[in-house]
Amino acid sequence: MITKKEQNLTKREEEILHYILDEHTSTEIATITQLSVRTVETHRKHILKKTNAKTVVGLVKQAINMGFMKGYSRVV
């Protein structure tokens, strides 16, 4: 398990991660954050690498373990 401190996400990566956890697409995240879709995809790639996740499902599991899911009422 990787802790928040160990994975060292930037503030922007944490922001993108929260949008991913809210089920937003890269295009939607790009619109919300006023970034290009390519930049959002690069952030996604870095987040996956830093968390050692291979898929979005793995990323969600890591996010739960890292404490990013606190306050989310829709965790299944």
QUINOR-V110788 format. One record per run of one state. SS is the DSSP state (H for helix, E for strand, - for the rest). FROM is the first residue (numbers start at 1). TO is the last residue. If there is no record, write none. Layout:
ss->[SS;SS]
from->[FROM;FROM]
to->[TO;TO]
This chain:
ss->[-;H;-;H;-;H;-;H;-;H;-]
from->[1;4;8;11;22;26;34;37;52;56;67]
to->[3;7;10;21;25;33;36;51;55;66;76]
